[in-house]
């Protein structure tokens, strides 16, 4: 499509659309006024007046089709729908879907026309983000700077990198350190950060040692091909072929280097870099062999290189729960006591040390993470635990007291460590209906509710979150209450979690579908609190949600799992369209969870891990690589789960369940008791020894 045609489309958008009418705005203002000053019944009525009316099915279908077409790169359905939805709540979204597919051919005038038509909307800032990426790609820094000045979200690192490149090109600013820091944070590099780094490399403004450091990061992340495609042009001729061998055949490359003389290769600055890259590849594939090569053939590498390699070898071993990980992490510090590895390396050093019960290593590694500015309570908790084990109880208790709280995993463990049970504090008073009505009257909230009503959840969540900007705690609680009243349980919970200075327990730990969940818990012998804790993490109580892998409903069941469980429990009339029915979904999910609990001897930690990652993995993980050491605290198991998603999942489910148990029972709880000890059962150990 030509630029002229693109501009014609945008002019057509502007002609077809208009802002919400003055009459509608006046109506909203009157409702806000009534809500602020009226009685409680009047305020509740004011809330209901602000809820957008249901969109008729035919219109909803047309809007959804426009969104789906835009995702395929076709703007026409959105353009065609704009005339019908002129002046409606969702007009800005239709306009966005009409222009987004044309951005590669659009002009600055196109963007300016959209901005004039839809000021102060989420979709305008969304389009700013998209347009800034396009302008950066075009290297159009004059327009980039003008648009960037009005950008509100500023949360896209690629846009941030383009902004730094603009400063470098137009102002000759020294941005090398900032670009390099952002670039190193991105596993894939990304269009903006790769562009900014390339501009600096081409001008010689980024030192060659930074290039090698970034190549090492690509190799360590398993992105060697991407790294060599991007950076080989800045290395001497023939580098691409050598880099390919260091990734595809690292053992052959290293053995050839040894045969030709490892000392000479190490002495040559560039050849040494290739050796390190090959060892990084080898560390990911076979840490034991990488350790042998580093120790026997490349021990003359500089101390800093050896420290990095031992850290990466230890990381690979720790991720596979290998007992040698602690020994290799120790070699990292022996090589260079001042070396500061990437946070992921240090984090897995802590985890490996926990499995080995090496409390001195736990203490030093967690101290390093805390000193580097990590705000993760995990490292404060484990640092305190190490201090306690090493004979410093006063310091340990002081640190436990700093992080103790009844809501999250490590806050609950710290409470247990202080010898106290986990009790819930008084809940915040409910949000006043008048405040809820004020939130319901806001255009962004109304657009979000309209999008939720036609199941455009991704767009609805973005619109909702954008509307939360700048709210104080009382307004945030009122927004959460609006979501609760509309049974948007994920927004109810997530928005309530943003409230500081207190917790509205009914919001943050909502308990919808009580009859169905309680009935399933009784039938399958599963703790109701555990069931609630798992559902809160799986779906946030969204009954019709479907994941990208095909899991559906409150308990996010895969179709094959649902069919299998239905047969096992004798649900002979089950059909796939029932998977999002609340009663059926919870019945099947709780039966599956109950089976996992039986398989794992009642361990909720292992059952939760099996529910998320499949039952086979926890069977391998529960020994934690130490089959002769049968039992370790459940918190150590949870911390050492190799899959980040499952690790976070287990912690959140168990912390949720502890809170729900306190709510349901009215009694103080213990997360430590809920976790128990985990390892290989004695009977299995005995059978393995015979």
C-alpha positions in Angstrom: 0.0 0.0 0.0 1.4 3.4 -0.9 2.0 6.2 1.6 -0.8 8.2 -0.1 -3.2 5.2 0.4 -2.0 4.9 4.0 -2.8 8.6 4.7 -6.1 8.2 3.0 -7.0 5.4 5.5 -6.1 7.5 8.5 -8.1 10.5 7.1 -11.0 8.1 6.7 -10.5 7.0 10.3 -10.6 10.6 11.5 -13.7 11.4 9.5 -15.6 8.3 10.7 -14.9 8.7 14.4 -15.5 11.3 17.0 -14.9 11.8 20.7 -17.6 10.7 23.2 -20.5 13.2 23.0 -20.8 16.1 25.4 -24.1 14.7 26.6 -22.5 11.4 27.6 -19.7 13.3 29.4 -22.3 15.4 31.3 -24.2 12.2 32.3 -21.0 10.7 33.7 -20.3 13.9 35.6 -23.8 13.9 37.1 -23.4 10.3 38.2 -20.0 11.0 39.8 -21.6 13.9 41.7 -24.5 11.8 42.9 -22.1 9.0 44.0 -19.9 11.4 45.9 -22.8 13.0 47.8 -25.7 10.6 47.9 -26.8 7.9 50.3 -25.5 4.4 50.2 -28.4 3.1 48.0 -28.0 6.0 45.7 -24.3 5.3 45.5 -24.8 1.7 44.6 -27.3 2.8 41.9 -24.7 5.2 40.6 -22.2 2.4 40.3 -24.7 0.4 38.2 -25.5 3.4 36.0 -21.8 3.5 35.0 -21.5 -0.1 33.9 -21.6 -0.2 30.1 -24.7 -2.0 28.6 -24.1 -5.4 27.1 -23.0 -5.2 23.5 -25.4 -7.0 21.2 -24.0 -10.3 19.9 -23.9 -9.3 16.3 -22.0 -6.1 17.2 -19.7 -8.0 19.5 -18.9 -10.5 16.7 -18.0 -7.6 14.4 -15.6 -6.1 16.9 -13.9 -9.4 17.6 -13.5 -10.0 13.9 -11.9 -6.6 13.5 -9.4 -7.4 16.2 -8.6 -10.8 14.7 -8.2 -9.4 11.2 -5.8 -6.7 12.6 -3.7 -9.4 14.2 -3.4 -11.0 10.7 -2.4 -7.6 9.3 -5.7 -6.8 7.7 -7.1 -3.3 8.7 -10.2 -3.4 6.5 -12.7 -5.0 8.9 -11.9 -2.4 11.6 -12.2 0.4 9.0 -15.6 -0.9 7.9 -16.8 -1.2 11.5 -15.8 2.4 12.5 -18.9 4.0 10.9 -21.2 1.7 13.0 -19.3 2.3 16.2 -18.8 6.0 15.9 -18.9 7.7 19.3 -18.9 4.3 21.2 -16.7 3.3 24.0 -14.7 1.0 21.7 -14.2 3.4 18.9 -10.6 4.1 19.8 -9.8 0.4 19.7 -11.3 0.0 16.3 -9.3 3.0 15.1 -6.2 1.4 16.5 -6.9 -1.9 14.8 -7.4 0.0 11.6 -4.0 1.8 11.7 -1.8 -0.7 13.4 -1.3 -3.0 10.4 -0.4 0.0 8.2 2.4 1.4 10.4 5.2 0.2 8.2 3.8 2.4 5.4 2.5 5.2 7.6 3.7 8.8 7.9 4.1 11.0 10.9 1.0 12.8 9.7 -0.9 9.5 10.1 0.2 9.2 13.7 -0.6 12.9 14.5 -4.1 12.5 13.1 -4.7 9.5 15.3 -3.3 11.4 18.3 -5.6 14.3 17.7 -8.6 12.1 17.4 -7.9 10.0 20.6 -6.1 12.1 23.2 -5.6 10.7 26.7 -6.4 7.1 25.8 -4.6 3.9 26.3 -4.6 3.1 22.6 -2.8 6.3 21.9 0.1 5.4 24.2 0.0 1.9 22.8 0.3 3.3 19.3 3.1 5.6 20.5 5.1 2.5 21.5 4.4 0.9 18.2 5.2 4.0 16.2 8.4 4.7 18.2 9.6 1.2 17.3 8.9 2.0 13.6 10.6 5.4 13.7 13.6 3.8 15.4 13.8 1.2 12.7 13.7 4.0 10.1 16.3 6.0 12.1 13.9 9.0 11.9 15.3 10.7 15.0 13.5 14.1 14.6 10.0 12.5 14.7 11.2 9.9 17.2 12.2 12.6 19.7 8.9 14.5 19.3 6.8 11.4 19.8 8.9 10.1 22.7 8.4 13.3 24.7 4.7 12.4 25.0 5.2 8.7 25.7 3.8 7.7 29.1 4.5 4.0 29.6 8.2 4.0 28.7 8.4 0.3 29.7 9.7 -1.1 26.5 13.5 -1.6 26.6 13.8 -1.6 22.8 12.2 1.9 22.7 14.6 2.9 25.5 17.5 1.7 23.4 16.3 3.7 20.4 16.0 6.7 22.6 19.7 6.3 23.6 20.7 5.9 20.0 18.8 9.1 19.1 20.7 10.9 21.8 24.0 9.5 20.5 23.2 10.5 16.9 21.6 13.9 17.4 23.4 15.1 20.5 26.7 13.2 20.4 25.9 12.0 23.9 28.0 9.4 25.6 25.5 6.6 26.0 27.7 3.6 25.7 27.4 2.4 29.3 23.6 2.8 29.2 23.2 1.0 25.9 25.5 -1.8 27.0 23.6 -2.3 30.3 20.2 -2.5 28.5 21.6 -4.7 25.7 23.1 -7.2 28.2 19.7 -7.5 30.0 18.0 -8.7 26.9 18.4 -12.3 26.2 17.6 -11.9 22.5 19.2 -8.4 22.2 16.2 -7.0 20.5 15.8 -4.7 17.5 16.3 -1.5 19.4 19.2 -2.5 21.5 20.9 -4.3 18.7 20.5 -1.2 16.6 21.9 1.1 19.2 24.8 -1.2 19.9 25.5 -1.6 16.2 25.6 2.2 15.7 28.2 2.5 18.6 30.3 -0.4 17.2 30.3 1.0 13.7 31.7 4.3 15.0 34.2 2.7 17.4 32.3 4.2 20.3 31.8 0.8 22.0 35.0 -0.9 23.0 35.9 -4.3 21.5 35.9 -5.9 25.0 32.1 -5.1 25.3 31.5 -6.9 22.0 33.2 -10.0 23.4 31.2 -9.7 26.7 28.0 -9.6 24.7 29.0 -12.5 22.6 29.6 -14.5 25.8 26.2 -13.6 27.0 24.6 -14.9 23.7 26.6 -18.1 24.1 25.7 -18.5 27.8 22.0 -18.1 26.9 22.1 -20.6 24.1 21.8 -17.8 21.5 25.2 -18.3 19.8 23.9 -18.2 16.2 22.1 -14.9 16.9 25.2 -13.5 18.4 27.5 -14.4 15.6 25.1 -13.2 12.9 24.9 -9.8 14.7 28.5 -9.3 15.8 30.8 -11.3 13.4 30.8 -8.3 11.0 32.7 -6.3 13.6 35.4 -9.0 13.9 38.2 -9.9 11.5 37.4 -11.8 8.3 36.7 -15.5 8.9 35.3 -15.0 12.4 31.9 -16.2 11.5 33.2 -19.7 10.5 35.2 -20.0 13.7 32.3 -18.9 15.8 30.1 -21.4 14.2 32.5 -24.2 15.2 32.8 -23.0 18.8 29.0 -23.4 19.0 28.3 -26.5 16.8 31.4 -28.5 17.6 32.9 -27.1 20.8 34.7 -30.3 21.8 36.4 -30.7 18.4 37.4 -27.0 18.4 38.9 -27.3 22.0 40.8 -30.5 21.3 42.2 -29.0 18.1 43.3 -26.0 20.1 45.0 -28.3 22.6 46.8 -30.2 19.9 48.0 -27.0 18.3 49.1 -25.5 21.6 46.7 -24.2 24.2 49.2 -21.9 25.7 49.7 -20.1 22.4 45.9 -19.8 21.9 45.5 -18.3 25.4 48.3 -15.8 24.8 46.6 -14.6 21.6 43.8 -12.2 22.7 41.3 -13.1 20.0 41.9 -16.8 20.0 41.5 -16.8 23.8 38.0 -15.3 23.3 37.1 -18.2 20.9 38.3 -20.7 23.6 36.1 -19.1 26.2 33.1 -19.2 23.9 33.7 -22.8 23.1 33.9 -23.7 26.8 30.7 -21.7 27.4 29.0 -23.9 24.8 30.5 -27.0 26.3 29.3 -26.0 29.8 25.7 -25.9 28.7 25.9 -29.3 26.9 28.1 -31.3 29.3 29.3 -29.5 32.4 31.4 -32.4 33.6 33.4 -32.5 30.3 33.7 -28.7 30.3 35.1 -28.9 33.9 37.7 -31.5 32.9 38.9 -29.4 29.9 39.0 -26.2 31.9 41.0 -27.9 34.7 43.4 -30.0 32.6 43.9 -28.1 29.4 42.9 -24.4 29.9 43.9 -23.7 33.5 46.2 -21.0 32.2 43.3 -18.8 31.2 43.1 -15.5 33.0 41.5 -15.7 36.5 38.5 -13.7 35.5 37.8 -16.0 32.5 38.2 -19.1 34.6 35.8 -17.6 37.3 33.1 -17.0 34.7 33.5 -20.5 33.2 33.4 -22.2 36.6 30.3 -20.2 37.4 28.6 -21.3 34.2 29.6 -24.9 34.7 28.2 -24.8 38.2 25.0 -23.2 36.9 24.5 -26.0 34.3 25.1 -28.6 36.9 22.8 -27.0 39.5 20.0 -26.8 36.9 20.3 -30.5 36.5 20.5 -31.0 40.3 24.0 -32.5 40.1 25.9 -32.8 43.4 29.1 -31.5 41.8 27.6 -28.1 41.3 28.8 -26.9 44.8 32.3 -28.0 44.1 32.4 -26.1 40.8 30.9 -23.0 42.3 33.7 -23.1 44.8 36.2 -23.2 42.0 34.6 -19.9 40.7 35.5 -18.1 43.9 38.9 -19.8 44.1 39.8 -18.6 40.6 38.9 -15.0 41.4 37.6 -14.0 44.8 36.5 -10.6 43.5 34.5 -11.9 40.6 30.8 -10.9 40.6 28.8 -13.3 38.4 25.5 -12.7 36.8 22.6 -12.9 39.3 21.3 -16.2 37.8 24.6 -17.8 38.5 24.7 -16.6 42.1 21.0 -17.6 42.7 21.8 -21.2 41.6 24.9 -21.2 43.7 22.6 -20.6 46.7 20.2 -23.3 45.6 23.0 -25.9 45.1 24.5 -25.0 48.5 21.0 -25.5 50.1 20.8 -29.0 48.7 24.3 -29.7 50.0 23.5 -27.9 53.3 26.7 -25.9 52.8 25.6 -23.0 55.0 28.8 -21.0 54.6 28.3 -20.9 50.9 24.6 -20.0 51.4 25.7 -17.1 53.6 28.3 -15.7 51.3 26.2 -16.1 48.1 23.1 -14.6 49.6 25.1 -11.7 51.0 26.4 -11.0 47.5 22.9 -11.0 46.1 21.6 -8.6 48.8 24.6 -6.3 48.3 24.0 -6.2 44.6 20.5 -4.8 45.3 18.3 -7.8 44.9 15.0 -7.1 46.5 13.9 -10.7 46.4 12.9 -11.8 50.0 14.2 -15.3 49.2 17.8 -14.3 49.6 17.1 -12.4 52.8 15.3 -15.5 54.2 18.1 -17.9 53.2 20.7 -15.5 54.5 19.0 -15.4 57.8 18.7 -19.2 57.8 22.4 -19.5 57.1 23.3 -17.1 59.9 21.1 -19.2 62.3 22.9 -22.4 61.2 26.3 -20.8 61.6 25.6 -19.7 65.2 24.4 -16.1 64.8 20.8 -16.4 66.1 20.3 -12.7 67.1 21.3 -11.4 63.6 19.1 -14.2 62.1 16.0 -13.2 64.1 16.4 -9.6 63.2 16.5 -10.4 59.5 13.5 -12.8 59.9 11.6 -10.0 61.6 12.2 -7.6 58.7 10.6 -9.9 56.1 8.0 -11.7 58.2 4.4 -11.3 56.9 1.3 -13.5 56.5 0.9 -13.1 52.7 3.9 -14.4 50.7 6.0 -17.5 50.8 9.2 -16.2 52.4 7.2 -13.9 54.7 5.3 -16.9 56.0 8.5 -19.0 56.4 10.1 -16.1 58.3 7.1 -16.0 60.6 7.5 -19.7 61.2 11.3 -19.2 61.8 10.4 -16.7 64.6 8.4 -19.4 66.3 5.1 -17.8 65.5 2.0 -19.1 63.7 0.7 -17.3 60.7 -2.3 -15.2 61.7 -4.2 -12.7 59.5 -4.4 -9.1 60.5 -7.7 -7.2 60.5 -8.9 -6.5 57.0 -9.3 -3.1 55.5 -12.9 -1.8 55.7 -14.7 -2.3 52.4 -14.4 0.4 49.8 -17.2 2.9 49.9 -19.8 2.5 47.2 -19.3 6.2 46.3 -15.7 5.6 45.6 -16.5 2.5 43.5 -19.0 4.6 41.5 -16.3 7.2 40.8 -14.0 4.5 39.3 -16.9 3.0 37.3 -17.5 6.4 35.7 -14.0 6.7 34.3 -13.8 6.2 30.5 -10.8 3.9 30.6 -12.5 1.6 33.1 -15.7 1.6 31.0 -13.7 0.6 27.9 -12.1 -2.2 29.9 -15.4 -3.5 31.1 -16.8 -3.4 27.6 -13.8 -5.3 26.3 -14.1 -7.9 29.1 -17.8 -8.3 28.2 -16.9 -9.5 24.7 -14.0 -11.6 25.9 -11.2 -9.5 24.4 -9.2 -10.1 27.6 -5.7 -9.1 26.5 -7.0 -5.7 25.4 -9.2 -5.4 28.4 -6.4 -6.1 30.9 -4.1 -3.5 29.2 -6.9 -0.9 29.2 -7.6 -1.6 32.9 -4.0 -1.5 34.0 -3.4 1.8 32.2 -6.4 3.2 34.0 -4.8 2.4 37.4 -2.0 4.8 36.8 -1.8 7.6 39.5 -4.5 6.1 41.7 -4.0 6.4 45.5 -4.6 3.5 47.8 -8.3 4.3 48.4 -9.0 4.7 44.7 -7.1 1.5 44.0 -9.2 -0.4 46.5 -12.3 1.0 44.9 -11.2 -0.1 41.5 -10.5 -3.6 42.8 -14.0 -3.6 44.3 -15.5 -2.6 41.0 -13.8 -5.6 39.5 -15.0 -7.9 42.2 -18.6 -6.7 41.7 -18.3 -7.5 38.0 -16.8 -10.9 38.9 -13.6 -10.0 37.1 -11.7 -12.0 39.7 -8.3 -11.6 38.2 -8.6 -7.8 38.1 -10.1 -7.9 41.6 -7.2 -9.8 43.0 -4.4 -8.2 41.0 -5.7 -4.6 41.6 -6.1 -5.3 45.3 -2.5 -6.5 45.5 -1.4 -2.9 44.5 -3.0 -1.4 47.6 -0.4 -0.5 50.2 -0.8 0.0 53.9 -3.3 -2.8 54.5 -5.1 -5.7 52.8 -8.8 -6.1 51.9 -8.8 -9.8 52.5 -12.2 -10.4 50.7 -10.7 -8.9 47.6 -7.2 -10.2 47.6 -8.2 -13.7 48.6 -11.6 -13.9 46.9 -13.6 -17.1 47.3 -16.1 -17.4 44.4 -17.8 -20.7 43.4 -17.7 -21.7 47.1 -20.3 -24.5 46.8 -18.6 -26.2 43.8 -15.1 -26.0 45.3 -16.2 -27.2 48.8 -18.1 -30.1 47.3 -15.2 -31.2 45.1 -12.8 -30.9 48.0 -14.9 -33.2 50.2 -15.5 -35.7 47.4 -11.9 -36.1 46.4 -10.3 -35.7 49.9 -8.4 -32.6 48.9 -8.0 -29.7 51.4 -10.4 -26.9 50.4 -7.6 -24.4 51.2 -5.2 -26.2 48.9 -7.8 -26.3 46.2 -8.5 -22.5 46.5 -4.7 -21.8 46.6 -4.2 -23.7 43.4 -7.1 -22.2 41.5 -6.1 -18.7 42.6 -2.7 -19.3 40.9 -4.0 -21.2 37.9 -6.8 -19.0 36.7 -7.5 -16.3 39.2 -11.0 -17.8 39.2 -11.7 -17.0 35.5 -14.1 -19.8 34.5 -13.7 -19.5 30.7 -10.0 -18.8 30.4 -7.9 -20.8 28.0 -4.1 -20.8 28.0 -1.9 -20.6 24.9 -1.2 -24.4 25.3 -4.9 -25.3 25.4 -5.5 -25.6 29.1 -9.0 -24.5 30.1 -11.2 -23.4 33.0 -10.7 -22.7 36.6 -8.2 -25.5 37.1 -6.6 -25.1 33.7 -7.1 -28.7 32.5 -5.6 -30.0 29.3 -8.2 -31.7 27.1 -6.5 -35.1 27.2 -6.1 -34.9 31.0 -9.8 -34.0 31.4 -10.9 -37.0 29.3 -8.7 -39.4 31.2 -9.9 -38.2 34.6 -13.5 -38.2 33.5 -13.1 -41.9 32.5 -11.4 -42.7 35.8 -14.1 -41.2 38.0 -16.9 -42.6 35.9 -18.2 -39.4 34.3 -19.4 -41.2 31.3 -21.4 -38.4 29.7 -18.5 -35.9 29.7 -17.9 -33.9 26.5 -15.2 -31.5 25.7 -17.5 -28.5 25.7 -18.1 -29.0 29.5 -14.4 -28.3 30.3 -15.2 -24.7 31.2 -18.3 -25.5 33.3 -17.3 -24.6 36.8 -18.7 -27.7 38.5 -17.3 -30.1 36.0 -13.9 -28.4 35.7 -13.5 -28.4 39.5 -14.7 -31.9 39.8 -12.2 -33.2 37.3 -9.3 -31.0 38.4 -9.7 -31.9 42.1 -9.8 -35.6 41.2 -6.6 -35.2 39.3 -5.0 -33.3 42.2 -6.2 -35.9 44.6 -4.5 -38.6 42.6 -1.3 -36.6 42.7 -1.5 -36.2 46.4 -1.9 -40.0 46.8 1.0 -40.6 44.4 3.3 -38.2 46.4 2.3 -39.4 49.9 0.2 -36.3 50.7 2.9 -33.8 49.9 1.2 -30.6 48.7 4.5 -29.3 47.4 5.1 -32.3 45.2 1.5 -32.4 44.1 1.5 -28.8 43.1 4.8 -29.3 41.2 3.2 -32.3 39.4 0.1 -30.4 38.6 2.1 -27.7 36.9 4.9 -29.6 35.3 3.5 -33.1 35.0 3.9 -35.9 37.5 7.1 -37.4 36.1 9.3 -34.4 36.9 8.7 -34.2 40.7 9.6 -37.9 40.8 13.0 -37.0 39.5 13.3 -33.8 41.5 12.4 -35.0 44.9 15.8 -36.5 45.6 17.3 -33.1 44.7 20.3 -34.9 43.2 21.1 -36.5 46.6 19.5 -39.9 46.7 21.4 -41.0 49.8 20.2 -38.0 51.7 16.5 -38.9 51.9 14.9 -35.8 53.5 15.4 -32.1 53.2 13.0 -29.3 54.2 10.2 -28.7 51.7 11.3 -25.1 51.3 14.7 -26.3 49.9 12.8 -28.5 47.4 10.7 -25.6 46.3 13.7 -23.4 45.9 15.5 -26.0 43.8 12.8 -26.7 41.2 14.7 -26.3 37.9 11.8 -24.8 35.9 11.3 -21.2 36.9 7.6 -21.2 36.2 7.0 -24.3 38.3 9.2 -23.0 41.1 7.2 -19.8 41.3 4.0 -21.7 41.0 4.6 -24.0 43.9 5.6 -21.2 46.2 2.6 -19.1 45.3 0.1 -22.1 45.6 1.4 -23.1 49.0 1.4 -19.5 50.3 -2.1 -19.0 49.0 -3.3 -22.2 50.6 -1.8 -21.1 53.9 -3.8 -17.9 53.8 -7.0 -19.7 52.7 -6.5 -22.2 55.5 -6.4 -19.3 58.0 -9.6 -17.8 56.5 -11.5 -21.1 56.4 -10.5 -22.4 59.8 -10.1 -19.1 61.7 -6.9 -20.6 63.2 -3.2 -19.7 62.9 -1.3 -21.7 60.3 2.3 -22.9 59.5 3.7 -22.9 56.0 6.7 -25.0 57.2 4.3 -27.7 58.4 2.4 -27.6 55.2 5.6 -28.0 53.2 7.0 -30.8 55.3 10.2 -32.6 54.4 10.8 -34.0 51.0 13.1 -36.7 49.6 13.2 -40.3 48.4 11.1 -42.6 50.6 13.0 -45.0 52.8 11.4 -48.0 51.1 12.6 -46.7 47.7 16.1 -46.2 49.1 16.2 -49.7 50.5 15.0 -51.2 47.1 17.7 -49.3 45.3 20.4 -50.6 47.6 19.5 -54.3 46.9 
